[in-house]
Amino acid sequence: MATPLITNDATVLGLLAIILGFVFYTNQSENASWKKFYKYVPALFLCYFLPSILNTAGIVDGANSSVYYVASRFLLPACLVLLTISVDLKGIIKLGPKALIMFLTGTLGIVVGGPIALLVVSALVPDLLGVNPEGIWRGMTTIAGSWIGGGANQSAMKEVFELSSYDVGGEIFSAMVTVDIFVANMWMAVLLILAGNAKRFDEKTGADTTAINALRKKVEDFEKKNARMPMLPDIMMICAIGFGVTGFAHLFADLITPWMIENFPEGKKLSFHSKFFWMIVSASAIGVSLSFTKLKKIETVGASKIASAFLYILIASIGLHMDITAIADTPVYFVIGIVWMLIHATLMLSVAKLIKAPLFYMAVGSQANVGGAASAPVVASAFHPSLAPVGVLLAVLGYAIGTFAAWFCGMILQSVAI
């Protein structure tokens, strides 16, 4: 791979900031052309897509940049705390069971979608399984783990199904990781576009959005009634809470993870051996706990707006991982991934229409599976910042069941390959 034009992460972060600034500036412009443009293209999608051009063009190497690591390990937990500290748990409960139904539908779509995709593509490309059938189906289990839980579940599948023994040189696993990132990010882009047209979608399907609108209005009314211009002490308090809890979450993860590995070996199946898992869980739990205290009032000085700024930096850093030219290296694997995701999407849309679930439930239920805690809040906040905690809670559930569901998917894949 050629050396990228820019390797300094400070410069990369600066470029992402300029892109975000450009998108927000033009989105607020009174220019008729920009207004027409953003009528069809959501600003959030551009914040994600434009950075991918930097990676695709070789200007930046997203895979080796530390910007995503910093954003996901430092800004993400701070963002989760600042978003959940103003959470209305009663309002979320009132959303009803449809959000959970859509999440579990998404899980089912991944479990059955993989084997069906393998059947379809192997029928079209007969030589596919003749090369290394054992390596291919085992490699696909790592995608299933990632798309139901996350990176920890993906690693668990690699070990559980002993992929390394059938993947000399690691070529299959590398290809599967690329498929995972590319297809998942493309689906996320589609969800962001759909989010911008949620009202029309819900009107066509006859979905009941009363509970979602009520939760959103309650948050907006609270802000209007209590909001005030933030002063420097307010901003410093927001930073203290956000990054203070982030520091504690990392400390907690550093302490509990080794203990889990030593005393609860079976916990690996539940992602209990992942520091990232414990960091997300503890940061979210503390944020929800603080929502019952007076600290909840920091929302009146714009805590969620600062959290959203962190979230947009994370979105841009996620975009850096997509390279649309990578499809040329292993096209057949990408075809499997795309067919797999189409099955997942079709099932999600069908069930959403059947039970008349709002687009929000479909989008967040899907992303909580496919993207996990790093991106489910992104899609949820595309509907409204007050809904981000729903994405967080569903993503944590995905971590918990990811390994079991992916293992079951692996059993089906094995029978298909044989």
NUPAKE-474563 format. One line per 4 residues: number of its first residue (from 1); for each residue x, y, z of C-alpha. Coordinates in nm, 3 decimals, padded with zeros to 5 digits. Each point is the difference from the previous one (the first is absolute). Layout:
// NUPAKE-474563
NUM = X Y Z | ...
This chain:
// NUPAKE-474563
1 = 00.000 00.000 00.000 | 00.134 00.345 -00.093 | 00.088 00.243 00.276 | -00.290 00.240 00.056
5 = 00.052 00.368 -00.068 | -00.076 00.094 00.363 | 00.120 -00.214 00.291 | -00.008 00.252 00.285
9 = -00.314 -00.068 00.206 | -00.016 00.360 00.117 | -00.032 00.104 -00.363 | -00.258 -00.275 -00.060
13 = -00.207 00.127 00.293 | 00.030 00.352 -00.139 | -00.129 -00.116 -00.339 | -00.296 -00.173 00.165
17 = -00.077 00.317 00.195 | 00.008 00.206 -00.321 | -00.234 -00.249 -00.171 | -00.244 00.011 00.291
21 = 00.016 00.380 00.008 | -00.064 00.017 -00.375 | -00.303 -00.230 00.024 | -00.158 00.190 00.289
25 = 00.074 00.339 -00.157 | -00.157 -00.092 -00.334 | -00.291 -00.176 00.172 | -00.090 00.327 00.175
29 = 00.058 00.209 -00.312 | -00.285 00.205 -00.147 | 00.130 -00.078 -00.349 | -00.281 -00.157 -00.207
33 = 00.232 -00.259 -00.156 | 00.120 -00.127 00.336 | -00.356 -00.008 00.133 | -00.106 -00.212 -00.296
37 = 00.304 -00.226 00.039 | -00.061 -00.071 00.370 | -00.367 -00.065 -00.070 | 00.109 -00.330 -00.155
41 = 00.340 -00.070 00.161 | 00.010 -00.009 00.383 | 00.285 00.201 00.153 | 00.081 -00.292 00.230
45 = 00.060 -00.223 -00.301 | 00.254 00.248 -00.141 | 00.182 00.011 00.334 | 00.047 -00.372 -00.044
49 = 00.053 -00.026 -00.377 | 00.242 00.287 -00.072 | 00.275 -00.137 00.232 | -00.026 -00.335 -00.185
53 = 00.116 00.181 -00.315 | 00.324 00.093 00.180 | 00.061 -00.369 00.072 | -00.105 -00.125 -00.344
57 = 00.219 00.257 -00.178 | 00.304 -00.097 00.209 | 00.027 00.341 00.163 | -00.043 -00.159 00.343
61 = 00.043 -00.360 00.117 | -00.307 -00.050 00.218 | 00.103 -00.348 00.112 | 00.328 00.121 00.152
65 = -00.125 00.334 00.132 | -00.047 00.034 00.375 | -00.280 00.254 -00.036 | -00.272 -00.266 00.016
69 = 00.161 -00.161 00.305 | 00.008 00.334 00.183 | -00.357 00.081 -00.104 | -00.138 -00.341 00.099
73 = 00.193 -00.033 00.328 | -00.007 00.357 00.129 | -00.273 00.199 -00.177 | -00.257 -00.282 -00.028
77 = -00.027 -00.080 00.374 | -00.009 00.373 00.084 | -00.271 00.039 -00.263 | -00.202 -00.291 00.144
81 = 00.016 00.151 00.350 | -00.112 00.344 -00.118 | -00.283 -00.147 -00.207 | -00.128 -00.241 00.264
85 = 00.024 00.244 00.291 | -00.317 00.164 -00.127 | -00.169 -00.327 -00.095 | -00.370 -00.039 00.067
89 = -00.023 -00.369 00.095 | -00.376 00.012 00.041 | -00.032 00.147 -00.348 | 00.223 -00.272 -00.147
93 = -00.205 -00.272 00.172 | -00.312 00.154 -00.150 | 00.148 -00.057 -00.346 | -00.135 -00.354 00.042
97 = 00.123 -00.343 -00.111 | 00.032 00.078 -00.370 | 00.357 00.130 00.041 | 00.105 -00.334 00.155
101 = -00.190 -00.196 -00.266 | 00.184 00.185 -00.276 | 00.335 -00.057 00.171 | -00.061 -00.375 00.027
105 = -00.122 -00.003 -00.361 | 00.333 00.156 -00.097 | 00.183 -00.276 00.188 | -00.206 -00.266 -00.178
109 = 00.074 00.166 -00.334 | 00.374 -00.035 00.062 | -00.027 -00.361 00.125 | -00.198 -00.129 -00.300
113 = 00.132 00.252 -00.252 | 00.355 -00.134 00.006 | -00.086 -00.362 -00.090 | -00.249 00.112 -00.267
117 = 00.257 00.237 -00.152 | 00.257 -00.282 -00.008 | -00.250 -00.229 -00.174 | -00.095 00.262 -00.258
121 = 00.354 00.112 -00.086 | 00.143 -00.354 -00.004 | -00.277 -00.094 -00.247 | 00.107 00.288 -00.223
125 = 00.372 -00.065 00.052 | 00.036 -00.382 00.024 | 00.376 00.017 00.062 | -00.042 00.220 00.307
129 = -00.018 -00.279 00.258 | 00.235 -00.226 -00.192 | 00.303 00.210 00.091 | -00.022 00.005 00.379
133 = -00.352 -00.074 00.125 | 00.109 -00.039 00.361 | 00.178 00.334 00.001 | -00.285 00.187 -00.170
137 = -00.284 -00.104 00.229 | 00.218 00.044 00.308 | 00.101 00.343 -00.125 | -00.364 00.095 -00.044
141 = -00.065 -00.074 00.368 | 00.230 00.291 00.086 | -00.225 00.232 -00.202 | -00.304 -00.141 00.180
145 = 00.168 00.070 00.335 | 00.081 00.357 -00.102 | -00.346 00.070 -00.144 | -00.187 -00.127 00.306
149 = 00.231 00.112 00.278 | 00.325 00.168 -00.092 | 00.376 -00.041 -00.020 | 00.022 -00.213 00.313
153 = -00.264 -00.240 -00.134 | 00.181 -00.009 -00.333 | 00.324 -00.101 00.172 | -00.189 -00.261 00.201
157 = -00.133 -00.162 -00.319 | 00.348 -00.008 -00.149 | 00.121 -00.199 00.301 | -00.312 -00.215 00.055
161 = 00.001 -00.125 -00.360 | 00.383 -00.014 -00.021 | 00.016 00.207 -00.318 | 00.380 00.037 00.023
165 = 00.044 -00.375 -00.061 | -00.177 00.030 -00.336 | 00.123 00.344 -00.101 | 00.368 -00.018 -00.091
169 = 00.142 00.350 -00.018 | -00.314 00.152 00.145 | -00.134 00.095 -00.343 | -00.358 -00.115 00.062
173 = -00.031 00.178 00.333 | 00.146 00.319 -00.150 | -00.250 -00.017 -00.285 | -00.290 -00.063 00.239
177 = 00.098 00.300 00.212 | 00.005 00.217 -00.313 | -00.343 -00.131 -00.103 | -00.127 00.062 00.353
181 = 00.115 00.363 00.004 | -00.100 00.083 -00.358 | -00.348 -00.157 -00.005 | -00.086 00.111 00.355
185 = 00.103 00.357 -00.076 | -00.194 00.004 -00.327 | -00.311 -00.119 00.186 | 00.055 00.267 00.262
189 = 00.011 00.259 -00.280 | -00.334 -00.130 -00.128 | -00.150 00.025 00.350 | 00.118 00.360 00.033
193 = -00.166 00.085 -00.331 | -00.320 -00.174 00.111 | 00.009 00.194 00.328 | -00.029 00.322 -00.198
197 = -00.322 -00.131 -00.154 | -00.147 -00.162 00.311 | -00.320 00.205 00.001 | -00.098 -00.103 -00.351
201 = 00.088 -00.364 00.069 | -00.210 -00.011 00.318 | -00.294 00.166 -00.171 | 00.004 -00.260 -00.278
205 = 00.019 -00.296 00.238 | -00.251 00.145 00.245 | 00.248 -00.035 00.286 | -00.099 00.133 00.340
209 = 00.266 00.254 00.100 | -00.197 00.145 00.292 | 00.237 -00.129 00.270 | 00.311 00.115 -00.190
213 = -00.145 00.345 -00.064 | -00.108 00.029 00.363 | 00.350 -00.086 00.125 | 00.158 00.243 -00.244
217 = -00.245 00.279 00.089 | 00.053 -00.055 00.371 | 00.375 00.048 -00.043 | -00.048 00.305 -00.222
221 = -00.247 00.158 00.245 | 00.243 -00.060 00.286 | 00.276 00.173 -00.195 | -00.221 00.299 -00.090
225 = -00.116 00.043 00.356 | 00.338 -00.036 00.170 | 00.260 00.077 -00.265 | 00.239 00.289 00.056
229 = 00.315 00.135 -00.156 | 00.292 -00.219 00.120 | 00.281 00.172 00.186 | 00.358 -00.126 00.027
233 = -00.067 -00.172 00.337 | -00.291 -00.186 -00.163 | 00.215 -00.123 -00.287 | 00.274 -00.105 00.240
237 = -00.256 -00.191 00.206 | -00.121 -00.180 -00.314 | 00.360 -00.095 -00.083 | 00.062 -00.107 00.360
241 = -00.299 -00.234 00.000 | 00.057 -00.134 -00.352 | 00.373 -00.065 00.021 | -00.004 -00.075 00.374
245 = -00.242 -00.288 -00.051 | 00.198 -00.105 -00.310 | 00.312 -00.029 00.215 | -00.185 -00.203 00.261
249 = -00.151 -00.224 -00.270 | 00.348 -00.078 -00.133 | 00.128 -00.066 00.353 | -00.295 -00.229 00.072
253 = 00.056 -00.185 -00.330 | 00.372 -00.042 00.078 | -00.084 -00.155 00.338 | -00.299 -00.219 -00.081
257 = 00.118 -00.146 -00.332 | 00.306 -00.191 00.139 | -00.216 -00.121 00.290 | -00.262 -00.129 -00.243
261 = 00.262 -00.174 -00.213 | 00.146 -00.174 00.306 | -00.318 -00.086 00.190 | -00.268 -00.024 -00.268
265 = 00.147 -00.165 -00.312 | -00.346 -00.067 -00.143 | -00.060 00.377 00.008 | 00.183 00.031 -00.330
269 = -00.319 -00.115 -00.172 | -00.178 00.302 00.149 | 00.276 00.250 -00.091 | 00.095 00.018 00.369
273 = 00.367 -00.028 -00.097 | -00.015 00.321 -00.204 | 00.118 00.327 00.155 | -00.200 00.193 -00.257
277 = -00.317 -00.180 00.113 | 00.051 00.093 00.366 | 00.095 00.356 -00.091 | -00.325 00.048 -00.195
281 = -00.216 -00.173 00.261 | 00.146 00.190 00.297 | -00.008 00.341 -00.175 | -00.363 -00.054 -00.104
285 = -00.102 -00.130 00.343 | 00.158 00.297 00.178 | -00.165 00.240 -00.243 | -00.342 -00.152 00.067
289 = 00.066 00.005 00.377 | 00.092 00.369 -00.013 | -00.329 00.072 -00.176 | -00.167 -00.051 00.340
293 = 00.215 00.272 00.160 | 00.017 00.379 -00.022 | 00.281 -00.037 -00.253 | -00.271 -00.065 -00.256
297 = -00.033 00.379 -00.021 | 00.321 00.027 -00.205 | -00.226 -00.074 -00.298 | -00.140 00.352 00.042
301 = 00.341 00.143 -00.097 | 00.047 -00.220 -00.305 | 00.151 -00.330 00.118 | -00.163 -00.193 -00.285
305 = 00.129 00.254 -00.255 | 00.358 -00.056 00.114 | -00.069 -00.375 -00.003 | -00.128 00.033 -00.355
309 = 00.321 00.178 -00.102 | 00.197 -00.297 00.136 | -00.233 -00.232 -00.186 | 00.055 00.177 -00.333
313 = 00.376 -00.034 00.041 | -00.057 -00.372 00.056 | -00.220 -00.016 -00.312 | 00.271 00.162 -00.209
317 = 00.265 -00.237 00.139 | -00.222 -00.299 -00.085 | -00.021 00.129 -00.356 | 00.379 -00.015 -00.022
321 = -00.020 -00.381 00.014 | -00.192 -00.043 -00.324 | 00.188 -00.062 -00.325 | -00.233 -00.060 -00.294
325 = 00.287 -00.132 -00.217 | 00.064 -00.294 00.235 | -00.286 -00.186 -00.166 | 00.227 -00.078 -00.297
329 = 00.232 -00.216 00.215 | -00.253 -00.262 00.112 | -00.319 00.068 -00.198 | -00.171 -00.332 00.076
333 = 00.025 00.055 00.375 | -00.151 00.346 -00.042 | -00.286 -00.150 -00.198 | -00.064 -00.239 00.291
337 = 00.006 00.292 00.243 | -00.236 00.212 -00.210 | -00.250 -00.287 -00.048 | 00.022 -00.068 00.373
341 = -00.077 00.361 00.085 | -00.284 00.015 -00.255 | -00.166 -00.297 00.173 | 00.039 00.173 00.336
345 = -00.141 00.325 -00.141 | -00.290 -00.171 -00.174 | -00.101 -00.182 00.317 | 00.027 00.320 00.205
349 = -00.213 00.202 -00.241 | -00.256 -00.279 -00.035 | -00.048 -00.045 00.375 | -00.007 00.378 00.050
353 = -00.281 00.026 -00.254 | -00.181 -00.302 00.148 | -00.008 00.134 00.357 | -00.012 00.364 -00.117
357 = 00.317 00.086 00.184 | 00.146 00.351 -00.053 | 00.311 00.027 -00.217 | 00.190 00.101 00.313
361 = -00.049 -00.347 00.152 | 00.110 -00.170 -00.321 | 00.310 00.216 -00.047 | 00.121 -00.011 00.359
365 = -00.089 -00.368 00.044 | 00.207 -00.080 -00.307 | 00.295 00.220 00.090 | 00.008 -00.127 00.360
369 = 00.075 -00.339 -00.158 | 00.222 00.092 -00.293 | 00.185 00.297 00.144 | -00.016 -00.045 00.376
373 = 00.050 00.270 00.262 | 00.235 00.202 -00.218 | -00.261 00.081 -00.263 | -00.349 -00.088 00.129
377 = -00.016 00.337 00.187 | 00.109 00.169 -00.324 | -00.301 -00.133 -00.189 | -00.231 00.063 00.297
381 = 00.115 00.361 00.034 | -00.071 00.051 -00.372 | -00.365 -00.010 00.106 | 00.053 00.206 00.316
385 = 00.279 00.027 00.265 | -00.249 -00.102 00.271 | -00.037 -00.340 -00.169 | 00.372 -00.088 00.006
389 = -00.026 -00.195 00.331 | -00.239 -00.245 -00.170 | 00.281 -00.090 -00.241 | 00.244 -00.041 00.289
393 = -00.227 -00.235 00.197 | -00.075 -00.220 -00.303 | 00.369 -00.013 -00.096 | 00.092 -00.125 00.348
397 = -00.261 -00.275 -00.046 | 00.173 -00.086 -00.327 | 00.331 -00.050 00.183 | -00.172 -00.239 00.240
401 = -00.160 -00.230 -00.259 | 00.246 00.052 -00.285 | 00.223 -00.300 00.061 | -00.287 -00.244 00.052
405 = -00.190 00.117 -00.309 | 00.318 00.002 -00.211 | 00.086 -00.353 00.120 | -00.344 -00.121 -00.109
409 = 00.053 00.172 -00.336 | 00.333 -00.183 -00.025 | -00.170 -00.336 00.053 | -00.236 00.074 -00.290
413 = 00.287 00.125 -00.218 | 00.188 -00.322 00.066 | -00.290 -00.215 -00.116 | -00.041 00.214 -00.311
417 = 00.370 -00.020 -00.088 | 00.008 -00.376 00.047
